[in-house]
Amino acid sequence: CDSASMLSEACFTGKPVYCLEFKTRSKKPRLANLHQSLYAEGMVRPWRGTFDQWSYTPLDEARRVAQILKEKHTHVFV
């Protein structure tokens, strides 16, 4: 639950992703916001001791950012 990279990479698979929630010493807003958004999108669920099956649209930030850059590039040079 404390690695944004590992959590994001797991969500790229489209498979169920569980997060073990630990009490941490520091509150990192960036990580807390990531958790909140992944929970809200249904990509991640807290581990409660049983396995479930669910599906979601896999996280693909590289494609999303590439599309944003392409749109911005088009607007700049048109």
C-alpha positions as CSV (number, residue, x, y, z in Angstrom):
1,C,0.0,0.0,0.0
2,D,3.0,2.4,0.2
3,S,4.3,2.1,-3.4
4,A,2.5,4.1,-6.1
5,S,4.5,2.5,-8.9
6,M,3.7,-1.1,-7.8
7,L,0.0,-0.3,-7.3
8,S,-0.3,1.4,-10.6
9,E,1.5,-1.4,-12.5
10,A,-0.8,-4.0,-10.9
11,C,-3.8,-2.0,-12.1
12,F,-2.4,-2.1,-15.7
13,T,-3.2,-5.9,-15.7
14,G,-7.0,-5.5,-15.5
15,K,-7.0,-8.2,-12.8
16,P,-8.3,-7.8,-9.3
17,V,-5.8,-5.9,-7.1
18,Y,-5.9,-5.9,-3.3
19,C,-4.2,-3.4,-1.0
20,L,-3.0,-4.3,2.4
21,E,-3.7,-1.3,4.5
22,F,-1.1,-0.6,7.1
23,K,-0.9,2.3,9.5
24,T,2.0,4.5,8.4
25,R,4.0,7.1,10.2
26,S,3.5,9.8,7.7
27,K,0.5,10.8,5.7
28,K,1.5,11.2,2.1
29,P,-1.3,13.2,0.3
30,R,-0.2,12.1,-3.1
31,L,-0.4,8.4,-2.2
32,A,-3.7,8.8,-0.3
33,N,-5.2,10.5,-3.4
34,L,-4.0,7.7,-5.6
35,H,-5.6,5.1,-3.3
36,Q,-8.8,7.0,-3.2
37,S,-9.0,7.3,-7.0
38,L,-8.2,3.6,-7.6
39,Y,-10.8,2.5,-5.0
40,A,-13.3,4.9,-6.6
41,E,-12.6,3.5,-10.1
42,G,-13.1,0.0,-8.8
43,M,-9.5,-1.1,-9.6
44,V,-8.4,-1.7,-6.1
45,R,-10.1,-3.2,-3.0
46,P,-8.8,-3.5,0.5
47,W,-7.7,-7.1,1.4
48,R,-10.3,-8.6,3.8
49,G,-9.1,-12.2,3.8
50,T,-11.0,-13.6,0.8
51,F,-10.5,-13.5,-2.9
52,D,-13.2,-12.0,-5.2
53,Q,-13.5,-11.6,-8.9
54,W,-14.3,-8.3,-10.6
55,S,-13.3,-6.5,-13.7
56,Y,-12.4,-2.9,-14.6
57,T,-10.9,-1.0,-17.5
58,P,-7.1,-1.4,-17.0
59,L,-5.1,1.6,-16.1
60,D,-3.1,2.8,-19.1
61,E,-1.7,6.2,-18.2
62,A,1.0,6.1,-20.9
63,R,-1.7,6.0,-23.6
64,R,-3.8,8.6,-21.8
65,V,-0.9,11.1,-21.5
66,A,0.2,10.5,-25.1
67,Q,-3.3,11.4,-26.2
68,I,-3.3,14.6,-24.2
69,L,0.1,15.6,-25.6
70,K,-1.1,14.8,-29.1
71,E,-4.1,17.0,-28.7
72,K,-2.0,19.8,-27.2
73,H,0.5,19.5,-30.0
74,T,-2.2,19.7,-32.6
75,H,-3.7,22.8,-31.1
76,V,-0.3,24.6,-30.9
77,F,0.7,24.0,-34.5
78,V,-2.6,24.3,-36.3
